[in-house]
Amino acid sequence: MAGYKELIEAVLRREMGILGPEKTQAVAREAGLRTTDKGELVNYAVNKEDLGRLMEKFNEKYGLVTVIGCKVALMRMAREYKLELPAILQ
Amino acid sequence: MNREVDTSKAVEIAEGIYWVGFHDESAGFHCNPYVILDGKEAVLIDPGSIPHYPLVLNKVVSVVELPRIRYIIAHHQDPDLCATIPKFEEVINRPTSVVTHTRASVLIAHYGLKSDFYAVDQKDWQLTLQSGRRLRFIFTPYLHFPGAFVTYDEKTKTLFTSDLFGALSFDWHLYAGEYYIEGMKAFHENYMPSREILAASMRKLKKLDIKLIAPQHGSLIDENILEYIEALENLECGDYMFYQD
């Protein structure tokens, strides 16, 4: 069963396209996430709060464009996996 | 790996075709105007917005004498590509035609143009320049405007795609790099209405022999073109289904 790990990795992949890999990985670190160079999560035990904190960090540093750039895909994934999204993605 | 190109100048992207935009490092949404030179004539494509005008004009005059511009293609009516048309009309200072769809022309007229309209939907979806070079127009309705179309230059096999194949990107390069497809998906998910509509136009584009995709936003695509077309053909886009209640 897919979970928040898949949602967070989808965000990281997307932000690599929008912001580039360096900025994306820097934001992930600030949000307390450990990733590989390809944007795969090293810490597996992640949850809705981790996703929310990551999106808030992107918004704070680079603006809402980085949030809307993920939002439609995340809404679709969350519906498919029956997961709740943090407020910033609703 | 991103190719390094000096974007402070006009860049020849195909024989006689120039990118005349600029790299705005603060923007997540770049605009790409182009010029086609063809003998005594020139075609200006999606010339851009008012804040961009001085920079774009400088690059346009670096590659063409302004009175050679006979046509201005406006793929739809949005200000980020049309707002400077009246300013270009002033400096071109000779009759020009604005090439667009009839549906867009009724809106573009509100910019206060002097030019006449060359309505692609009334002209068999093509324009033949004096040299015999043919530009074909492919209807891409509702992407993202009901009268949207793209322009295919038969000579160089360049496809000018307006909003299609554009991307959200703060990490902009003139040519698409390794992660471009994700920025492209982000843009289309937000601006295109549905997978069904997007896929229908992608199926049309797959029939063309394309060497270069030149979008109005984002980066040029000159490698793995089929991969990008198929990415959009299969993309679930539009968020209308999430707000039905």
Interface residues (C-beta under 8 A of the other chain):
Chain A: R13 R14 E15 M16 G17 I18 L19 G20 P21 K23 Y62 G63 V65 I68 G69 C70 K71 V72 A73 M75 R76 R79
Chain B: G28 F29 A167 L168 S169 F170 D171 Y179 Y180 I181 E182 G183 M184 K185 A186 F187 E189 N190 E236 C237 G238 D239 F242
